[in-house]
Protein backbone atom coordinates (compact mmCIF):
# COMPACT_ATOMS: atom_id res chain seq x y z
CA UNK A 1 0.00 0.00 0.00
CA UNK A 2 2.80 2.42 0.84
CA UNK A 3 4.04 2.10 -2.76
CA UNK A 4 0.81 3.77 -3.91
CA UNK A 5 1.12 6.87 -1.73
CA UNK A 6 3.31 8.86 -4.13
CA UNK A 7 1.24 8.25 -7.30
CA UNK A 8 -1.99 8.73 -5.33
CA UNK A 9 -0.73 12.08 -4.07
CA UNK A 10 -0.08 13.20 -7.65
CA UNK A 11 -3.46 11.89 -8.82
CA UNK A 12 -5.37 13.70 -6.08
CA UNK A 13 -3.32 16.87 -6.58
CA UNK A 14 -4.45 16.82 -10.20
CA UNK A 15 -8.10 16.11 -9.36
CA UNK A 16 -8.02 18.86 -6.74
CA UNK A 17 -6.57 21.33 -9.25
CA UNK A 18 -9.23 20.41 -11.82
CA UNK A 19 -12.13 20.60 -9.35
CA UNK A 20 -12.88 24.33 -9.94
CA UNK A 21 -13.39 23.69 -13.65
CA UNK A 22 -15.65 20.74 -12.91
CA UNK A 23 -17.80 22.59 -10.37
CA UNK A 24 -18.05 26.17 -11.59
CA UNK A 25 -15.36 27.63 -9.32
CA UNK A 26 -15.69 29.32 -5.94
CA UNK A 27 -15.02 32.88 -4.75
CA UNK A 28 -16.76 32.85 -1.39
CA UNK A 29 -20.20 31.96 -0.10
CA UNK A 30 -23.18 33.91 -1.45
CA UNK A 31 -25.47 35.70 1.00
CA UNK A 32 -28.50 34.04 -0.59
CA UNK A 33 -27.28 30.62 0.57
CA UNK A 34 -28.25 31.39 4.19
CA UNK A 35 -31.43 32.04 6.18
CA UNK A 36 -29.95 35.32 7.46
CA UNK A 37 -28.88 37.44 4.51
CA UNK A 38 -25.56 39.20 5.17
CA UNK A 39 -25.01 42.10 2.83
CA UNK A 40 -21.31 41.88 3.63
CA UNK A 41 -19.83 39.08 5.75
CA UNK A 42 -17.03 40.88 7.56
CA UNK A 43 -14.93 37.70 7.85
CA UNK A 44 -14.81 37.04 4.11
CA UNK A 45 -11.80 38.23 2.04
CA UNK A 46 -12.23 40.28 -1.11
CA UNK A 47 -12.93 38.15 -4.19
CA UNK A 48 -9.52 38.48 -5.83
CA UNK A 49 -7.85 36.94 -2.77
CA UNK A 50 -9.16 33.55 -3.86
CA UNK A 51 -6.86 33.75 -6.92
CA UNK A 52 -4.17 32.29 -4.65
CA UNK A 53 -5.69 28.90 -5.42
CA UNK A 54 -3.78 29.05 -8.74
CA UNK A 55 -0.30 29.05 -7.14
CA UNK A 56 -1.53 26.54 -4.53
CA UNK A 57 -2.67 24.08 -7.19
CA UNK A 58 0.50 24.53 -9.24
CA UNK A 59 2.75 24.11 -6.22
CA UNK A 60 1.02 20.93 -5.10
CA UNK A 61 1.22 19.44 -8.59
CA UNK A 62 4.93 20.22 -8.99
CA UNK A 63 5.71 18.94 -5.51
CA UNK A 64 3.77 15.71 -6.01
CA UNK A 65 5.38 15.14 -9.41
CA UNK A 66 8.88 15.72 -8.04
CA UNK A 67 8.14 13.49 -5.08
CA UNK A 68 6.98 10.69 -7.35
CA UNK A 69 10.06 10.92 -9.54
CA UNK A 70 12.75 11.46 -6.90
CA UNK A 71 11.33 10.55 -3.48
CA UNK A 72 8.81 7.80 -4.13
CA UNK A 73 9.84 5.68 -1.13
CA UNK A 74 11.55 8.33 0.97
CA UNK A 75 10.19 7.81 4.51
CA UNK A 76 10.21 11.55 5.20
CA UNK A 77 8.00 12.21 2.18
CA UNK A 78 5.85 9.16 2.92
CA UNK A 79 5.01 10.47 6.40
CA UNK A 80 3.58 13.63 4.84
CA UNK A 81 1.61 11.92 2.09
CA UNK A 82 -1.08 10.10 4.09
CA UNK A 83 -2.63 13.22 5.70
CA UNK A 84 -2.09 15.19 2.50
CA UNK A 85 -4.00 12.56 0.52
CA UNK A 86 -6.88 12.81 3.01
CA UNK A 87 -6.97 16.60 2.66
CA UNK A 88 -6.79 16.58 -1.14
CA UNK A 89 -9.48 13.91 -1.34
CA UNK A 90 -11.87 16.14 0.59
CA UNK A 91 -10.73 19.14 -1.43
CA UNK A 92 -11.68 17.45 -4.69
CA UNK A 93 -15.37 17.55 -3.74
CA UNK A 94 -15.29 20.65 -1.55
CA UNK A 95 -16.23 23.29 -4.13
CA UNK A 96 -19.25 21.23 -5.14
CA UNK A 97 -20.30 21.04 -1.49
CA UNK A 98 -19.69 24.78 -0.97
CA UNK A 99 -21.91 25.71 -3.90
CA UNK A 100 -24.58 23.26 -2.78
CA UNK A 101 -24.59 23.26 1.05
CA UNK A 102 -22.41 25.73 3.00
CA UNK A 103 -22.94 23.96 6.33
CA UNK A 104 -21.66 20.66 4.95
CA UNK A 105 -18.78 22.47 3.26
CA UNK A 106 -17.80 24.09 6.55
CA UNK A 107 -17.61 20.72 8.30
CA UNK A 108 -15.62 19.21 5.44
CA UNK A 109 -13.10 22.03 5.30
CA UNK A 110 -12.33 21.71 9.00
CA UNK A 111 -11.18 18.13 8.35
CA UNK A 112 -9.45 19.30 5.19
CA UNK A 113 -7.51 21.97 7.10
CA UNK A 114 -6.65 19.65 10.00
CA UNK A 115 -5.22 17.08 7.57
CA UNK A 116 -3.27 19.77 5.71
CA UNK A 117 -1.74 21.03 8.96
CA UNK A 118 -0.78 17.47 9.90
CA UNK A 119 0.86 17.07 6.49
CA UNK A 120 2.81 20.29 7.06
CA UNK A 121 4.00 19.16 10.47
CA UNK A 122 5.21 15.88 8.94
CA UNK A 123 6.69 17.41 5.78
CA UNK A 124 10.42 16.94 5.08
CA UNK A 125 12.73 19.94 5.16
CA UNK A 126 13.02 19.94 1.38
CA UNK A 127 11.57 23.20 0.05
CA UNK A 128 9.93 21.27 -2.78
CA UNK A 129 7.72 19.61 -0.19
CA UNK A 130 7.61 22.14 2.65
CA UNK A 131 6.73 25.30 0.73
CA UNK A 132 3.83 24.04 -1.46
CA UNK A 133 2.26 22.10 1.41
CA UNK A 134 2.82 25.03 3.74
CA UNK A 135 1.12 27.52 1.41
CA UNK A 136 -1.76 25.12 0.92
CA UNK A 137 -2.14 24.47 4.64
CA UNK A 138 -2.02 28.18 5.47
CA UNK A 139 -4.61 29.15 2.91
CA UNK A 140 -7.00 26.26 3.53
CA UNK A 141 -6.81 26.87 7.29
CA UNK A 142 -7.75 30.49 6.64
CA UNK A 143 -10.62 29.48 4.37
CA UNK A 144 -11.85 27.07 7.05
CA UNK A 145 -12.05 29.89 9.60
CA UNK A 146 -13.73 32.17 7.05
CA UNK A 147 -16.26 29.46 6.20
CA UNK A 148 -17.17 28.88 9.83
CA UNK A 149 -17.48 32.62 10.40
CA UNK A 150 -19.79 33.09 7.42
CA UNK A 151 -21.93 30.12 8.46
CA UNK A 152 -22.25 31.38 12.05
CA UNK A 153 -23.46 34.72 10.76
CA UNK A 154 -25.61 33.23 8.02
CA UNK A 155 -27.50 30.99 10.43
CA UNK A 156 -27.88 33.71 13.03
CA UNK A 157 -25.69 32.08 15.69
CA UNK A 158 -23.63 35.29 15.85
CA UNK A 159 -23.83 38.62 14.13
CA UNK A 160 -21.55 39.18 11.15
CA UNK A 161 -19.23 41.38 13.20
CA UNK A 162 -19.04 39.03 16.18
CA UNK A 163 -18.39 36.01 13.95
CA UNK A 164 -15.63 37.88 12.12
CA UNK A 165 -13.87 38.99 15.29
CA UNK A 166 -14.09 35.53 16.84
CA UNK A 167 -12.88 33.53 13.83
CA UNK A 168 -10.20 35.99 12.74
CA UNK A 169 -8.80 35.93 16.28
CA UNK A 170 -8.97 32.13 16.35
CA UNK A 171 -7.13 31.95 13.02
CA UNK A 172 -4.31 34.09 14.39
CA UNK A 173 -3.95 31.94 17.49
CA UNK A 174 -4.03 28.69 15.52
CA UNK A 175 -1.52 29.98 12.97
CA UNK A 176 0.83 31.03 15.76
CA UNK A 177 0.70 27.54 17.30
CA UNK A 178 1.41 25.88 13.95
CA UNK A 179 4.32 28.23 13.25
CA UNK A 180 5.74 27.57 16.69
CA UNK A 181 5.59 23.83 16.05
CA UNK A 182 6.99 24.18 12.52
CA UNK A 183 9.36 27.17 12.50
CA UNK A 184 10.30 26.56 8.86
CA UNK A 185 6.68 26.86 7.73
CA UNK A 186 7.01 30.39 6.40
CA UNK A 187 4.86 29.54 3.40
CA UNK A 188 2.11 28.63 5.87
CA UNK A 189 2.42 32.10 7.35
CA UNK A 190 2.27 33.52 3.83
CA UNK A 191 -1.01 31.77 3.08
CA UNK A 192 -2.57 33.04 6.30
CA UNK A 193 -1.20 36.55 5.78
CA UNK A 194 -2.70 36.63 2.27
CA UNK A 195 -6.10 35.80 3.75
CA UNK A 196 -5.78 38.59 6.32
CA UNK A 197 -4.78 41.01 3.57
CA UNK A 198 -7.91 40.05 1.64
CA UNK A 199 -10.08 40.62 4.72
CA UNK A 200 -8.45 44.00 5.34
CA UNK A 201 -9.20 45.16 1.79
CA UNK A 202 -12.78 43.86 2.01
CA UNK A 203 -13.33 45.88 5.20
CA UNK A 204 -11.96 49.21 4.00
CA UNK A 205 -15.23 50.24 2.38
CA UNK A 206 -17.26 50.56 4.49
CA UNK A 207 -14.53 51.01 7.07
CA UNK A 208 -14.58 48.38 9.83
CA UNK A 209 -11.98 49.46 12.43
CA UNK A 210 -12.47 46.50 14.79
CA UNK A 211 -11.85 43.91 12.06
CA UNK A 212 -8.88 45.88 10.74
CA UNK A 213 -7.33 45.97 14.21
CA UNK A 214 -7.75 42.21 14.71
CA UNK A 215 -6.20 41.50 11.30
CA UNK A 216 -3.28 43.85 11.95
CA UNK A 217 -2.64 42.31 15.37
CA UNK A 218 -2.71 38.82 13.84
CA UNK A 219 -0.22 39.82 11.14
CA UNK A 220 2.13 41.23 13.78
CA UNK A 221 1.81 37.97 15.72
CA UNK A 222 2.67 35.95 12.60
CA UNK A 223 5.79 38.08 12.12
CA UNK A 224 6.78 37.79 15.79
CA UNK A 225 6.47 34.01 16.24
CA UNK A 226 9.45 32.97 14.07
CA UNK A 227 11.61 35.60 15.81
CA UNK A 228 10.56 34.48 19.28
CA UNK A 229 11.04 30.84 18.30
CA UNK A 230 14.56 31.58 17.09
CA UNK A 231 15.64 33.30 20.31
CA UNK A 232 14.04 30.72 22.59
CA UNK A 233 16.74 29.40 24.99
RAQUILIN-V120207 format. One record per pair of residues at least 24 apart in sequence whose C-alpha atoms are under 8 Angstrom apart, sorted by the first residue. I is the first residue (numbers start at 1). J is the second residue. Records with the same first field share a line. If there is no record, write none. Layout:
I=J, J
This chain:
2=73, 78
3=72, 73
5=78, 81, 82, 85
6=64, 67, 68, 72, 73, 78, 81
7=64, 68
8=85
9=64, 81, 84, 85
10=61, 64, 65, 68
12=85, 88, 89, 92
13=57, 60, 61, 64, 88
14=61
15=92
16=57, 88, 89, 91, 92
17=57, 58, 92
19=92, 93, 95
20=95
23=95, 96
25=95
26=95, 98, 99
29=98, 99, 102, 147, 150
31=154
33=101, 102
34=151, 154, 155
35=154, 155, 156
36=153, 154, 155, 156
37=154
38=153, 154, 160
40=160
41=150, 153, 160, 161, 164
42=160, 161, 164, 199, 202, 203, 211
43=146, 149, 150, 160, 161, 163, 164, 165, 167, 168, 199
44=146, 147, 150, 198, 199, 202
45=195, 196, 197, 198, 199, 200, 201, 202
46=198, 199, 201, 202
47=198
48=198
49=194, 195, 198
56=132, 135, 136
59=132, 133
60=132, 133, 136
63=128, 129, 132
66=128
67=129
76=122, 123, 124
77=123, 124, 129
79=119, 122, 123
80=118, 119, 120, 121, 122, 123, 124
81=119
82=119
83=115, 116, 118, 119
84=115, 116, 118, 119
86=112, 115
87=111, 112, 113, 114, 115, 116
88=112
102=147, 151
103=151
105=147
106=144, 147, 148, 151
109=140, 143, 144
110=141, 144
112=140
113=137, 140, 141, 144
114=141
116=140
117=141, 178
120=182, 185
121=178, 181, 182
125=184
130=185, 187
131=185, 186, 187, 188
132=187
133=188
134=185, 186, 187, 188, 189, 191
135=187, 188, 189, 190, 191
136=188, 191
137=188, 191
138=175, 187, 188, 189, 190, 191, 192
139=188, 191, 192, 194, 195
141=171, 192
142=171, 191, 192, 195
143=195
145=170, 171
161=211
164=211
165=210, 211, 214
168=214, 215
169=214, 215, 218
172=218, 219, 221, 222
173=218
175=222
176=221, 222, 225
179=222, 225, 226
180=225, 226, 229
183=226, 229
189=222
193=219, 222
